[in-house]
Amino acid sequence: PIPAARAVRIIQQVAGALAAAHAAGVVHRDLKPENVFLVGGVTGGLASADVRVVDFGAAKIIGSSRITKQGIVFGTPHYMSPEQASGQPVDHRADIYALGVIMYEMFTGRVPFEADTYMGVLTQHMFVQPVPPSQVSAAARELGALEDITLVCLAKKPEERYPSMQDLLGALDEVVRPGDDGGPDSSQRSSRRPSRSPSGMRYRMADELEPPTLAEMRGAIDSLLPPRRVVPWGWIAALAGVM
């Protein structure tokens, strides 16, 4: 586990980067630790690191089309939201769930759901409630409201999570107070709760921003056309021969 004070600094920067992407109508959809780079923190430690969120174009090709389709599963299983796991349409709140998984891992040293198979992990995301971090790791017993915030991010239903990254940042700012040891004040509790997500905003998947290739456009057009009727020339020739 990463010390809470350092973890919160990283979480705030990641949430800020994703808030900027969401404000532009872009959903990452494959947020995971491998896509979060710490730049410049080698000598100064995590506290001085500049956080970069990368790889917004991950998993961008489905067959011959980059357009996101219902029923197609995208993402890395351990960081995948329940709606992604079930092949349902996703919006920016899938990124909030993935960030919740990263928070859980930073605070406890492990992801909330493990299984022997890919589908086993997806099933747990859809149906199993995560064990509170304080019951997983001794280091997480003093998280206080940070545990509450993490579990709100990990809510199964998108509407039960924070409605935006800005709301998540607000919840963090509300409860994180420098203590004597430089860590968060675990006695604080967040008064923020999820509310209805603002309507009227169209969120685009990251792969929608890159124009499709000519081959992909042809494949997409062919998939929309009715199947061609195959003329049974062999039977016609045989019938003509008999006649």
Secondary structure, DSSP 8 states (H G I E B T S, - for coil): ---HHHHHHHHHHHHHHHHHHHHTTEE-----GGGEEEES-TTT-GGG-EEEE--TTTT--BTTB-S--TT---S-GGG--HHHHTT----THHHHHHHHHHHHHHHHSS-S---SSHHHHHHHHHH-----GGGT-GGGTT-THHHHHHHHHT-SSGGGS-SSHHHHHHHHHHH----TTSS--TT-----------SS---EEGGGGS---HHHHHHHHHHHS-------HHHHHHHHHH-
